Amino acid sequence: MSVTNEDVKYVANLARLQLSDDEAEQLKGDMNRILEYMETLNELDTSGVEPLEHVTELGVRFRKDEARPPLSHDDALKNAPDADSDYFRVPRVIE
């Protein structure tokens, strides 16, 4: 199986991407190389290999769930892209 220009346009449309002809051609080449690599992997005998959820042992890496003091009002608004004294200002989305 190989990726065609129509496949690239279809995937770009699904992802809402606008690609130039050069970008689409490069993406087509990249996708075809990925598929070739997948075919190489399909040739491997994995009948004796246990299925994995993860490639490495993850273990639990969550922080302890403990109560902490809340952020101050000034700290909460410090990194806001747009603030109006006491509130976050957001773009209007409903007309």
Summary of the structure (lengths in Angstrom):
residues: 95
radius of gyration: 24.5
end to end distance: 47.7
largest distance: 64.1
contacts: 126
relative contact order: 0.08
helix: 40%
strand: 4%
